[in-house]
């Protein structure tokens, strides 16, 4: 059986880091990470808090904290490398996370070493995780580059629509026919009245004096 590879050990920040600064740095590095995982990783890996202290602060038990740290460290490792793995590799990642914090049980220590002897993928995971953790610790205190401000675009003037002349309402066909009939009757009545007047005038002019 091949000997277990030498374990890389992640670096710690060179100076003290406040809880707020640690959480802000992890949030900027891993924006997709959930709040519990983000806080757990920041306090343990950067601020130097112990697991019991962090579990008490987050109101979780040690099992939940172990899961949160494992998920957070997986996302951190993914910033430098994406790795495929089996179900036991998922378990191994959690054991590696526990061992980094000195929280690995003795019964799991031997199981992890056996797995690492036979799984180059998990050896690479641990190496890349330490690499990403070192980069995170080295960025403590470095100025964060804010995104470039977006220049506001001038607003376009609002163009008022040209008012259209009102369209006269169309009358119903029945109403239109009634109006035309009345108009025709009025015209006929006027013609008859004029004819009667003409006959009366002719009769008057033709009468002897």
C-alpha angles and dihedrals in degrees: 000000000000117000118255113266119253110273118239113223119214118237125243127222112277093235141022116296123202119233092243093051092048093051092046091051094050090046090053092047097043107026093166093056118108120249098251093048091044093052094043093053093043095051097042102037101033111017093044097232118156122245094248090053092050093045089053092049094048093042093234134122125249092262093056092045091052090053092048093051092047092052091046093050091048089056090046092052090049089064088073104025141006114219132186118221148165130249092270089053088060089053090046092054090057091049090050089052091050092049092052089059094042091247099115115125117233093241089058096045094074093043091053093048091051091050093048091051089059103032118067088178094065091043086056090046092056092045093050092044091055089047091053092044091051090052091049092050092047091054093061108118094011113128112259114233108234118215115265112266115252113237110235113244117231112255117244116242113255111246113216112224116247110253112244120218112256114263111232113244114254116239120231116260094246092053091047092052091050092051092050092049092052091047091052092050091050091052092049091048091051091049092050091048091051091048092051090049091050092051092048091049092049091050091050094050093046096053116105120249 
